[in-house]
Amino acid sequence: MTTTTCDARGFFGEYGGQYVPEPIIPILNTLAEAFEKYRNDPDFIEELHYYLSNYSGRETPLYHCANLSEKMGGAKIYLKREDLNHLGAHKVNNTIGQILLAKRMGKKKIIAETGAGQHGVATAATAALMGMECTIHMGAVDVERQKLNVFRMQMLGANVVPAESGQRTLKEAVDEALDAWVKDAENTFYLLGSAVGPHPYPFMVREFQSVVGREARKQVLKAEGKLPDCCIACVGGGSNAIGIFSGFVEDEGVKLVGVEPSGRGLEYGEHAASICLGEPGVMHGFNSYMLKDEAGEPAEVYSISAGLDYPSVGPEHAHLKDLGRAEYVHASDKEAVDAFFELSQMEGIIPALESSHALAHALRIAPNMEKDQIIIVNLSGRGDKDVAQIERMVSEGCFELPHLRK
Ligand SMILES: *Cc1c(COP(=O)(O)O)cnc(C)c1O
């Protein structure tokens, strides 16, 4: 099931670990033991597969973009269609896995924190499915910014708690969720949404997302009789990327590329390219590359896609970067929006703005590759959630709606 792995204390090389207050360590260790016990348990695996296929609709297709590939004039571009999952993104692969684990551990309540709200929605939906009480901690500023997702979580039966301290954003929501966890660890399961945080989360989330890489590897071998030359994914916390990378990391000939958002530019506060432009440091309980402000605190970050604006990155990515096994590049808001329209009009698929960053890099490199070479882009989510934002930006004159097939 595994590929590159971490040591018993959760280190991928020098990254990862458990940099948390003392009382949290035994709770994390109990979680790590439970995951170790169940991840190879045939009943657990069977139940996981049942929900992945019957609830979320796996396996997702590996789709050849014939029109787009021809237009670019180089490599064959394939999409791993994670956008076709229930709830419209890869996040549900992880929430199903963690909720099933919570059930096995006898937990009654789920808590999670969310920034943009997408992880909160996936958590609220899977908690509803499993009949569990669900509380979502969210910065008060984000509650205001993401009203529709807050309402969605409430419709799904979750209790949304705004974090009113400090900057009233994700950091405060994380602190409050951790507090709530420590106060009732007996009954509560903390469901983390990306391959970040203290051990065992980066490892556990990777394992639950590895289904993406396993399927993609099998599908490309069936379709083409060979492995891809390059596999590309966008990187926020890094869960969709590590999920697809895990299927190919042992195949040295497959280039792995993670794409971070360079937003409006490379100046402080204008991007969220944590691994490209950051430096090693500790935040949110783990050691990895991070963007810091002058005081060494997590930097302010920005991206057009709310799902990518995180000032650090999963520790396994930091390790893959140092090993030289994966390459990390960035794409700007503008490049992502161009790719968003390109896929919409050439293939009739509206991608999430997050995924559009990965696609933007594919569009950069495909023309310089041979026609028999293969690129797989992990299309982590669909763009329905982004339509209102794009419409507003077009009507405000930020950019024009292009007509690419005239
Ligand atoms: C949340 C999200 C991301 C970013 O999270 P990762 O953990 O980096 O995968 C990317 N794409 C979509 C569609 C998302 O919803």
The ligand as a Gaussian input file, in Angstrom:
#p B3LYP/6-31G(d) Opt

LIG

0 1
 C       -8.726000      21.622000      -1.264000
 C       -8.400000      21.492000      -2.686000
 C       -7.070000      21.521000      -3.160000
 C       -5.892000      21.742000      -2.268000
 O       -5.651000      20.759000      -1.307000
 P       -4.489000      19.690000      -1.442000
 O       -4.447000      19.083000      -0.083000
 O       -3.234000      20.401000      -1.803000
 O       -4.885000      18.720000      -2.480000
 C       -6.857000      21.362000      -4.516000
 N       -7.863000      21.210000      -5.380000
 C       -9.149000      21.203000      -4.970000
 C      -10.228000      21.056000      -5.985000
 C       -9.456000      21.357000      -3.613000
 O      -10.737000      21.343000      -3.224000

